[in-house]
Amino acid sequence: MRVKGVGFIMIAAVFWGISGGIGNILINKDWNPIVISFYRGAVGLLCFLSWFLLHPRRNWIASRRFQIWSLLAGIGVAGNFTFYFLSIQASSVAIAVTLMYTAPVFVLLISFLRGREEPTWFKGGSILVVLTGIVLLTGAYNIETISVSFAGIAAGIAAGLCYALFIFGFKNASAIGNPQTTLMTAFIAFCLLLFMIMDRGQAVKVLTSEDLGWFLILGVLGAGISFIFYVIGIRSTAPTTASMVAMVEPVTATLYGVFLIGNPLSSTELLGMVLILITTTLFSVKQRAERV
């Protein structure tokens, strides 16, 4: 079951990588990052709501603890989506991805403080190697060719912190309730939060825009399908493992650029990709072996 859980999280990360490319397309078309995030979550909510309504009485969970963790997960997702796109807008995709994937560091520290996991040299080293791979893959090491700003850095770190929040939110909520109720509750909170702060005028324009199809694809892949796999997978996966395995997302985003947009892949980027894939695979195998 743990093998399947890791596989589901990896599938979710693949869809997130694709949706990151779609989100970047919409940002380049001058759509507001918060509006993009809202539609990503709102379309996902429609998917989760449809799933929940198949058996509403059986699916409803009255536990207050479940509802609190689900709400925190929704807030974490809203923050992660929004700060990630804001970081892209204020700096670059390279900086945004690199900083967002500091999340495993936060996850490991929180897990240690809560007594859930023991910090080891292997875990710390794995995180460091994967972060190095992400820097190589995204080109974040080349300060002269990328846009760096304080706002972009702050938003990227905030995206990583929110990523850690939604990992723990979904992990704890899914241990109490079923996936459909967890996701529906989390994304209701997500949509309400972003609705209060987004540009509603621009949000209305989306409905008659020629880019509506991109928004729908973003929502279905980047929330609807991906989070179903993620929440099912995280039920049997440790938080640190989940955060590490999800680091295949930038690999997917890069391959999206290579095969669909035609961006060339340099030897440095290839090295970064290999480091990420090998390290996350070894980390997952070792974590499963320790829990057998």
VOVO-668134 format. One record per residue (C-alpha): residue in three letters; x negated, y, z; residue number from 1. Coordinates in Angstrom, 3 decimals. Each point is the difference from the previous one (the first is absolute). Layout:
{residuo:ALA xx:X yy:Y zz:Z num:NUM}
...
This chain:
{residuo:MET xx:0.000 yy:0.000 zz:0.000 num:1}
{residuo:ARG xx:-2.905 yy:2.362 zz:0.747 num:2}
{residuo:VAL xx:-1.402 yy:-0.640 zz:-3.492 num:3}
{residuo:LYS xx:3.362 yy:0.961 zz:-1.478 num:4}
{residuo:GLY xx:0.159 yy:3.107 zz:2.204 num:5}
{residuo:VAL xx:-3.378 yy:1.260 zz:-1.240 num:6}
{residuo:GLY xx:1.057 yy:-0.744 zz:-3.577 num:7}
{residuo:PHE xx:3.210 yy:2.002 zz:0.392 num:8}
{residuo:ILE xx:-1.921 yy:2.996 zz:1.375 num:9}
{residuo:MET xx:-2.404 yy:-0.232 zz:-2.924 num:10}
{residuo:ILE xx:2.928 yy:0.020 zz:-2.455 num:11}
{residuo:ALA xx:1.387 yy:3.085 zz:1.753 num:12}
{residuo:ALA xx:-3.395 yy:1.710 zz:-0.316 num:13}
{residuo:VAL xx:-0.068 yy:-0.754 zz:-3.728 num:14}
{residuo:PHE xx:3.357 yy:1.746 zz:-0.448 num:15}
{residuo:TRP xx:-1.202 yy:2.911 zz:2.154 num:16}
{residuo:GLY xx:-3.030 yy:0.382 zz:-2.259 num:17}
{residuo:ILE xx:2.231 yy:0.206 zz:-3.060 num:18}
{residuo:SER xx:2.340 yy:2.472 zz:1.712 num:19}
{residuo:GLY xx:-2.979 yy:2.195 zz:0.908 num:20}
{residuo:GLY xx:-0.734 yy:0.365 zz:-3.710 num:21}
{residuo:ILE xx:3.632 yy:0.868 zz:-0.706 num:22}
{residuo:GLY xx:0.021 yy:2.530 zz:2.834 num:23}
{residuo:ASN xx:-3.103 yy:1.649 zz:-1.451 num:24}
{residuo:ILE xx:1.771 yy:0.301 zz:-3.368 num:25}
{residuo:LEU xx:2.920 yy:1.778 zz:1.674 num:26}
{residuo:ILE xx:-2.316 yy:2.320 zz:1.945 num:27}
{residuo:ASN xx:-1.681 yy:0.967 zz:-3.277 num:28}
{residuo:LYS xx:3.464 yy:0.840 zz:-1.324 num:29}
{residuo:ASP xx:0.298 yy:2.546 zz:2.868 num:30}
{residuo:TRP xx:2.477 yy:-1.920 zz:2.136 num:31}
{residuo:ASN xx:-0.276 yy:0.772 zz:3.700 num:32}
{residuo:PRO xx:-1.744 yy:-2.804 zz:1.991 num:33}
{residuo:ILE xx:2.754 yy:-0.026 zz:2.639 num:34}
{residuo:VAL xx:2.698 yy:-0.330 zz:-2.687 num:35}
{residuo:ILE xx:-1.952 yy:-2.879 zz:-1.563 num:36}
{residuo:SER xx:-0.291 yy:-1.689 zz:3.385 num:37}
{residuo:PHE xx:3.712 yy:0.504 zz:0.718 num:38}
{residuo:TYR xx:1.108 yy:-1.677 zz:-3.222 num:39}
{residuo:ARG xx:-2.457 yy:-2.830 zz:0.512 num:40}
{residuo:GLY xx:1.601 yy:-0.721 zz:3.365 num:41}
{residuo:ALA xx:3.598 yy:0.759 zz:-1.028 num:42}
{residuo:VAL xx:-0.053 yy:-2.459 zz:-2.906 num:43}
{residuo:GLY xx:-1.565 yy:-2.554 zz:2.331 num:44}
{residuo:LEU xx:2.744 yy:0.653 zz:2.552 num:45}
{residuo:LEU xx:2.663 yy:-0.841 zz:-2.609 num:46}
{residuo:CYS xx:-1.727 yy:-3.358 zz:-0.548 num:47}
{residuo:PHE xx:-0.158 yy:-0.743 zz:3.746 num:48}
{residuo:LEU xx:3.576 yy:1.160 zz:0.591 num:49}
{residuo:SER xx:1.282 yy:-2.328 zz:-2.731 num:50}
{residuo:TRP xx:-1.866 yy:-2.888 zz:1.623 num:51}
{residuo:PHE xx:1.337 yy:0.900 zz:3.456 num:52}
{residuo:LEU xx:3.621 yy:0.252 zz:-1.204 num:53}
{residuo:LEU xx:0.015 yy:-3.601 zz:-1.203 num:54}
{residuo:HIS xx:0.553 yy:-1.021 zz:3.662 num:55}
{residuo:PRO xx:0.412 yy:3.244 zz:2.017 num:56}
{residuo:ARG xx:1.296 yy:-1.549 zz:3.230 num:57}
{residuo:ARG xx:-2.632 yy:-2.684 zz:0.113 num:58}
{residuo:ASN xx:-2.797 yy:2.398 zz:-0.941 num:59}
{residuo:TRP xx:0.758 yy:2.754 zz:2.515 num:60}
{residuo:ILE xx:-2.393 yy:0.124 zz:2.986 num:61}
{residuo:ALA xx:1.190 yy:1.875 zz:3.105 num:62}
{residuo:SER xx:-3.340 yy:-0.070 zz:1.832 num:63}
{residuo:ARG xx:-1.209 yy:3.489 zz:0.984 num:64}
{residuo:ARG xx:-3.625 yy:-1.175 zz:-0.103 num:65}
{residuo:PHE xx:0.516 yy:-1.208 zz:-3.558 num:66}
{residuo:GLN xx:1.539 yy:3.307 zz:-1.040 num:67}
{residuo:ILE xx:-2.828 yy:2.040 zz:1.557 num:68}
{residuo:TRP xx:-2.702 yy:-2.021 zz:-1.762 num:69}
{residuo:SER xx:1.915 yy:0.155 zz:-3.297 num:70}
{residuo:LEU xx:0.363 yy:3.779 zz:0.310 num:71}
{residuo:LEU xx:-3.730 yy:0.351 zz:0.742 num:72}
{residuo:ALA xx:-0.736 yy:-2.141 zz:-3.059 num:73}
{residuo:GLY xx:2.185 yy:2.300 zz:-2.120 num:74}
{residuo:ILE xx:-1.749 yy:3.098 zz:1.342 num:75}
{residuo:GLY xx:-3.354 yy:-1.646 zz:-0.714 num:76}
{residuo:VAL xx:0.954 yy:-0.816 zz:-3.601 num:77}
{residuo:ALA xx:1.351 yy:3.531 zz:-0.566 num:78}
{residuo:GLY xx:-3.209 yy:1.502 zz:1.341 num:79}
{residuo:ASN xx:-2.207 yy:-2.395 zz:-1.942 num:80}
{residuo:PHE xx:1.719 yy:0.611 zz:-3.349 num:81}
{residuo:THR xx:0.179 yy:3.760 zz:0.475 num:82}
{residuo:PHE xx:-3.491 yy:0.635 zz:1.368 num:83}
{residuo:TYR xx:-1.496 yy:-2.302 zz:-2.654 num:84}
{residuo:PHE xx:1.583 yy:1.962 zz:-2.854 num:85}
{residuo:LEU xx:-0.843 yy:3.312 zz:1.714 num:86}
{residuo:SER xx:-3.625 yy:-1.131 zz:0.273 num:87}
{residuo:ILE xx:-0.040 yy:-0.830 zz:-3.715 num:88}
{residuo:GLN xx:1.459 yy:3.417 zz:-0.781 num:89}
{residuo:ALA xx:-2.433 yy:1.881 zz:2.274 num:90}
{residuo:SER xx:-3.146 yy:-1.956 zz:-0.876 num:91}
{residuo:SER xx:-0.113 yy:-3.106 zz:-2.203 num:92}
{residuo:VAL xx:1.156 yy:-3.594 zz:-0.265 num:93}
{residuo:ALA xx:-3.489 yy:-1.142 zz:1.072 num:94}
{residuo:ILE xx:0.043 yy:1.964 zz:3.248 num:95}
{residuo:ALA xx:3.641 yy:-0.890 zz:0.732 num:96}
{residuo:VAL xx:-0.546 yy:-3.745 zz:-0.449 num:97}
{residuo:THR xx:-3.271 yy:-0.075 zz:1.954 num:98}
{residuo:LEU xx:1.405 yy:1.880 zz:2.991 num:99}
{residuo:MET xx:3.330 yy:-1.848 zz:0.038 num:100}
{residuo:TYR xx:-1.895 yy:-3.275 zz:0.262 num:101}
{residuo:THR xx:-1.631 yy:1.029 zz:3.237 num:102}
{residuo:ALA xx:3.217 yy:-1.534 zz:1.381 num:103}
{residuo:PRO xx:-1.625 yy:-3.351 zz:0.967 num:104}
{residuo:VAL xx:-2.320 yy:1.898 zz:2.348 num:105}
{residuo:PHE xx:3.009 yy:1.495 zz:1.798 num:106}
{residuo:VAL xx:1.813 yy:-3.345 zz:-0.038 num:107}
{residuo:LEU xx:-2.971 yy:-1.827 zz:1.515 num:108}
{residuo:LEU xx:-0.455 yy:2.643 zz:2.731 num:109}
{residuo:ILE xx:3.707 yy:-0.052 zz:0.907 num:110}
{residuo:SER xx:0.088 yy:-3.822 zz:-0.026 num:111}
{residuo:PHE xx:-3.033 yy:-0.056 zz:2.300 num:112}
{residuo:LEU xx:1.510 yy:2.537 zz:2.415 num:113}
{residuo:ARG xx:3.246 yy:-1.974 zz:0.094 num:114}
{residuo:GLY xx:-1.850 yy:-3.271 zz:0.589 num:115}
{residuo:ARG xx:1.263 yy:-1.521 zz:-3.241 num:116}
{residuo:GLU xx:-3.371 yy:-0.569 zz:-1.664 num:117}
{residuo:GLU xx:-3.658 yy:-0.206 zz:0.991 num:118}
{residuo:PRO xx:-2.388 yy:2.391 zz:-1.785 num:119}
{residuo:THR xx:-2.863 yy:-1.947 zz:-1.607 num:120}
{residuo:TRP xx:-3.005 yy:0.829 zz:-2.132 num:121}
{residuo:PHE xx:1.595 yy:-1.996 zz:-2.836 num:122}
{residuo:LYS xx:3.194 yy:2.088 zz:0.044 num:123}
{residuo:GLY xx:-1.880 yy:3.280 zz:0.235 num:124}
{residuo:GLY xx:-2.434 yy:-1.036 zz:-2.709 num:125}
{residuo:SER xx:2.825 yy:-1.145 zz:-2.288 num:126}
{residuo:ILE xx:1.769 yy:3.342 zz:0.358 num:127}
{residuo:LEU xx:-3.255 yy:1.854 zz:-0.730 num:128}
{residuo:VAL xx:-0.735 yy:-2.102 zz:-3.111 num:129}
{residuo:VAL xx:3.525 yy:0.445 zz:-1.364 num:130}
{residuo:LEU xx:-0.103 yy:3.766 zz:0.609 num:131}
{residuo:THR xx:-3.330 yy:0.067 zz:-1.848 num:132}
{residuo:GLY xx:1.641 yy:-1.894 zz:-2.847 num:133}
{residuo:ILE xx:2.847 yy:2.509 zz:-0.128 num:134}
{residuo:VAL xx:-2.464 yy:2.919 zz:-0.098 num:135}
{residuo:LEU xx:-1.855 yy:-1.651 zz:-2.909 num:136}
{residuo:LEU xx:3.224 yy:-0.922 zz:-1.780 num:137}
{residuo:THR xx:1.566 yy:3.452 zz:0.256 num:138}
{residuo:GLY xx:-3.189 yy:2.015 zz:-0.515 num:139}
{residuo:ALA xx:0.518 yy:1.848 zz:3.284 num:140}
{residuo:TYR xx:-3.798 yy:-0.035 zz:0.519 num:141}
{residuo:ASN xx:-0.480 yy:2.492 zz:-2.856 num:142}
{residuo:ILE xx:0.891 yy:3.291 zz:1.671 num:143}
{residuo:GLU xx:-0.944 yy:2.007 zz:-3.105 num:144}
{residuo:THR xx:2.663 yy:-1.590 zz:-2.205 num:145}
{residuo:ILE xx:2.966 yy:-0.153 zz:2.388 num:146}
{residuo:SER xx:2.106 yy:2.671 zz:1.600 num:147}
{residuo:VAL xx:-0.377 yy:0.163 zz:3.784 num:148}
{residuo:SER xx:1.961 yy:2.251 zz:2.338 num:149}
{residuo:PHE xx:0.757 yy:0.097 zz:3.695 num:150}
{residuo:ALA xx:3.721 yy:-0.423 zz:-0.740 num:151}
{residuo:GLY xx:-0.701 yy:-3.037 zz:-2.170 num:152}
{residuo:ILE xx:-2.210 yy:-1.608 zz:2.652 num:153}
{residuo:ALA xx:2.494 yy:0.716 zz:2.801 num:154}
{residuo:ALA xx:2.890 yy:-1.411 zz:-2.052 num:155}
{residuo:GLY xx:-2.023 yy:-3.118 zz:-0.882 num:156}
{residuo:ILE xx:-0.833 yy:-0.723 zz:3.648 num:157}
{residuo:ALA xx:3.641 yy:0.629 zz:0.946 num:158}
{residuo:ALA xx:1.037 yy:-2.524 zz:-2.673 num:159}
{residuo:GLY xx:-2.308 yy:-2.561 zz:1.632 num:160}
{residuo:LEU xx:1.434 yy:0.636 zz:3.460 num:161}
{residuo:CYS xx:3.553 yy:-0.330 zz:-1.336 num:162}
{residuo:TYR xx:-1.037 yy:-3.203 zz:-1.760 num:163}
{residuo:ALA xx:-1.083 yy:-1.406 zz:3.380 num:164}
{residuo:LEU xx:3.325 yy:1.113 zz:1.520 num:165}
{residuo:PHE xx:2.118 yy:-1.791 zz:-2.571 num:166}
{residuo:ILE xx:-2.092 yy:-3.175 zz:0.311 num:167}
{residuo:PHE xx:0.745 yy:-0.218 zz:3.726 num:168}
{residuo:GLY xx:3.595 yy:1.154 zz:-0.501 num:169}
{residuo:PHE xx:0.789 yy:-2.703 zz:-2.540 num:170}
{residuo:LYS xx:-1.981 yy:-2.645 zz:1.893 num:171}
{residuo:ASN xx:1.968 yy:0.535 zz:3.209 num:172}
{residuo:ALA xx:3.397 yy:0.558 zz:-1.631 num:173}
{residuo:SER xx:-0.294 yy:-3.061 zz:-2.239 num:174}
{residuo:ALA xx:-0.784 yy:-2.142 zz:3.058 num:175}
{residuo:ILE xx:3.476 yy:0.870 zz:1.340 num:176}
{residuo:GLY xx:2.248 yy:0.398 zz:-3.040 num:177}
{residuo:ASN xx:0.237 yy:-1.200 zz:-3.579 num:178}
{residuo:PRO xx:-1.751 yy:1.705 zz:-2.959 num:179}
{residuo:GLN xx:3.095 yy:1.584 zz:-1.563 num:180}
{residuo:THR xx:1.132 yy:1.692 zz:3.213 num:181}
{residuo:THR xx:-3.537 yy:1.110 zz:0.835 num:182}
{residuo:LEU xx:-0.460 yy:1.576 zz:-3.415 num:183}
{residuo:MET xx:3.441 yy:1.602 zz:-0.130 num:184}
{residuo:THR xx:-0.432 yy:1.628 zz:3.418 num:185}
{residuo:ALA xx:-3.553 yy:1.158 zz:-0.748 num:186}
{residuo:PHE xx:0.871 yy:1.523 zz:-3.365 num:187}
{residuo:ILE xx:3.108 yy:1.764 zz:1.293 num:188}
{residuo:ALA xx:-2.335 yy:1.789 zz:2.411 num:189}
{residuo:PHE xx:-2.424 yy:0.572 zz:-2.873 num:190}
{residuo:CYS xx:2.618 yy:1.608 zz:-2.247 num:191}
{residuo:LEU xx:1.516 yy:2.175 zz:2.742 num:192}
{residuo:LEU xx:-3.421 yy:1.317 zz:0.993 num:193}
{residuo:LEU xx:-1.067 yy:0.918 zz:-3.529 num:194}
{residuo:PHE xx:3.439 yy:1.367 zz:-0.928 num:195}
{residuo:MET xx:-0.386 yy:2.631 zz:2.723 num:196}
{residuo:ILE xx:-3.349 yy:1.295 zz:-1.284 num:197}
{residuo:MET xx:0.048 yy:-0.537 zz:-3.776 num:198}
{residuo:ASP xx:0.834 yy:2.457 zz:-2.768 num:199}
{residuo:ARG xx:3.639 yy:-0.982 zz:-0.530 num:200}
{residuo:GLY xx:0.315 yy:2.117 zz:-3.132 num:201}
{residuo:GLN xx:-2.785 yy:-1.915 zz:-1.701 num:202}
{residuo:ALA xx:1.405 yy:-3.284 zz:1.321 num:203}
{residuo:VAL xx:3.295 yy:0.706 zz:-1.797 num:204}
{residuo:LYS xx:-1.877 yy:0.740 zz:-3.244 num:205}
{residuo:VAL xx:-1.473 yy:-3.501 zz:0.086 num:206}
{residuo:LEU xx:3.439 yy:-1.490 zz:-0.735 num:207}
{residuo:THR xx:0.194 yy:1.691 zz:-3.421 num:208}
{residuo:SER xx:-3.720 yy:-0.085 zz:-0.749 num:209}
{residuo:GLU xx:-1.664 yy:-2.077 zz:-2.685 num:210}
{residuo:ASP xx:-2.254 yy:-1.290 zz:2.782 num:211}
{residuo:LEU xx:2.874 yy:-1.709 zz:1.844 num:212}
{residuo:GLY xx:-1.127 yy:-3.366 zz:-1.329 num:213}
{residuo:TRP xx:-3.439 yy:0.460 zz:1.577 num:214}
{residuo:PHE xx:1.631 yy:0.807 zz:3.346 num:215}
{residuo:LEU xx:2.159 yy:-3.142 zz:-0.206 num:216}
{residuo:ILE xx:-2.967 yy:-2.223 zz:-0.881 num:217}
{residuo:LEU xx:-2.006 yy:1.587 zz:2.810 num:218}
{residuo:GLY xx:2.776 yy:-0.734 zz:2.495 num:219}
{residuo:VAL xx:0.614 yy:-3.581 zz:-1.091 num:220}
{residuo:LEU xx:-3.680 yy:-0.995 zz:-0.124 num:221}
{residuo:GLY xx:-1.440 yy:2.326 zz:2.638 num:222}
{residuo:ALA xx:2.679 yy:-0.615 zz:2.632 num:223}
{residuo:GLY xx:2.792 yy:-2.397 zz:-0.987 num:224}
{residuo:ILE xx:-2.019 yy:-3.054 zz:-1.026 num:225}
{residuo:SER xx:-3.306 yy:0.724 zz:1.713 num:226}
{residuo:PHE xx:1.362 yy:0.578 zz:3.508 num:227}
{residuo:ILE xx:2.140 yy:-3.131 zz:-0.134 num:228}
{residuo:PHE xx:-3.172 yy:-2.011 zz:-0.579 num:229}
{residuo:TYR xx:-1.864 yy:2.059 zz:2.608 num:230}
{residuo:VAL xx:2.492 yy:-0.387 zz:2.848 num:231}
{residuo:ILE xx:0.379 yy:-3.731 zz:-0.608 num:232}
{residuo:GLY xx:-3.780 yy:-0.371 zz:-0.142 num:233}
{residuo:ILE xx:-0.837 yy:2.006 zz:3.097 num:234}
{residuo:ARG xx:2.189 yy:-2.207 zz:2.200 num:235}
{residuo:SER xx:-2.773 yy:-2.614 zz:-0.050 num:236}
{residuo:THR xx:-3.030 yy:2.262 zz:-0.456 num:237}
{residuo:ALA xx:-2.079 yy:1.889 zz:2.576 num:238}
{residuo:PRO xx:0.056 yy:3.820 zz:-0.395 num:239}
{residuo:THR xx:-3.745 yy:0.270 zz:-0.751 num:240}
{residuo:THR xx:0.222 yy:-2.771 zz:-2.603 num:241}
{residuo:ALA xx:3.024 yy:1.671 zz:-1.603 num:242}
{residuo:SER xx:-1.809 yy:3.332 zz:-0.243 num:243}
{residuo:MET xx:-3.100 yy:-1.649 zz:-1.484 num:244}
{residuo:VAL xx:1.856 yy:-2.096 zz:-2.581 num:245}
{residuo:ALA xx:1.967 yy:3.057 zz:-1.144 num:246}
{residuo:MET xx:-3.316 yy:1.536 zz:-1.064 num:247}
{residuo:VAL xx:0.360 yy:-1.769 zz:-3.350 num:248}
{residuo:GLU xx:2.336 yy:2.906 zz:-0.853 num:249}
{residuo:PRO xx:-2.772 yy:2.251 zz:-1.423 num:250}
{residuo:VAL xx:-1.248 yy:-2.966 zz:-2.048 num:251}
{residuo:THR xx:3.459 yy:-0.308 zz:-1.552 num:252}
{residuo:ALA xx:0.153 yy:3.746 zz:-0.623 num:253}
{residuo:THR xx:-3.363 yy:-0.167 zz:-1.783 num:254}
{residuo:LEU xx:1.041 yy:-2.962 zz:-2.157 num:255}
{residuo:TYR xx:3.214 yy:1.895 zz:-0.813 num:256}
{residuo:GLY xx:-2.161 yy:2.826 zz:-1.324 num:257}
{residuo:VAL xx:-2.246 yy:-2.379 zz:-1.969 num:258}
{residuo:PHE xx:2.669 yy:-2.085 zz:-1.732 num:259}
{residuo:LEU xx:2.931 yy:2.402 zz:-0.352 num:260}
{residuo:ILE xx:-1.661 yy:3.399 zz:-0.305 num:261}
{residuo:GLY xx:-3.293 yy:-1.092 zz:-1.522 num:262}
{residuo:ASN xx:-2.333 yy:1.438 zz:2.637 num:263}
{residuo:PRO xx:-3.487 yy:-1.581 zz:-0.231 num:264}
{residuo:LEU xx:-1.351 yy:-1.964 zz:2.973 num:265}
{residuo:SER xx:-3.587 yy:0.812 zz:1.009 num:266}
{residuo:SER xx:-2.444 yy:-2.433 zz:1.614 num:267}
{residuo:THR xx:0.279 yy:1.917 zz:3.296 num:268}
{residuo:GLU xx:3.788 yy:-0.297 zz:-0.025 num:269}
{residuo:LEU xx:-0.279 yy:-3.694 zz:-0.820 num:270}
{residuo:LEU xx:-2.373 yy:-0.487 zz:2.951 num:271}
{residuo:GLY xx:2.472 yy:1.770 zz:2.295 num:272}
{residuo:MET xx:2.823 yy:-2.213 zz:-1.252 num:273}
{residuo:VAL xx:-2.037 yy:-3.173 zz:0.609 num:274}
{residuo:LEU xx:-0.916 yy:1.137 zz:3.535 num:275}
{residuo:ILE xx:3.665 yy:0.626 zz:0.850 num:276}
{residuo:LEU xx:1.301 yy:-3.281 zz:-1.414 num:277}
{residuo:ILE xx:-2.739 yy:-2.225 zz:1.470 num:278}
{residuo:THR xx:0.076 yy:1.620 zz:3.441 num:279}
{residuo:THR xx:3.790 yy:-0.017 zz:0.352 num:280}
{residuo:THR xx:0.104 yy:-3.645 zz:-1.107 num:281}
{residuo:LEU xx:-2.716 yy:-1.067 zz:2.475 num:282}
{residuo:PHE xx:1.638 yy:2.042 zz:2.778 num:283}
{residuo:SER xx:3.395 yy:-1.613 zz:-0.611 num:284}
{residuo:VAL xx:-1.462 yy:-3.513 zz:-0.097 num:285}
{residuo:LYS xx:-1.948 yy:0.536 zz:3.247 num:286}
{residuo:GLN xx:3.013 yy:1.507 zz:1.782 num:287}
{residuo:ARG xx:2.193 yy:-2.951 zz:-1.009 num:288}
{residuo:ALA xx:-2.665 yy:-2.473 zz:1.147 num:289}
{residuo:GLU xx:-0.214 yy:1.682 zz:3.408 num:290}
{residuo:ARG xx:3.761 yy:-0.326 zz:0.480 num:291}
{residuo:VAL xx:0.274 yy:-3.680 zz:-0.953 num:292}
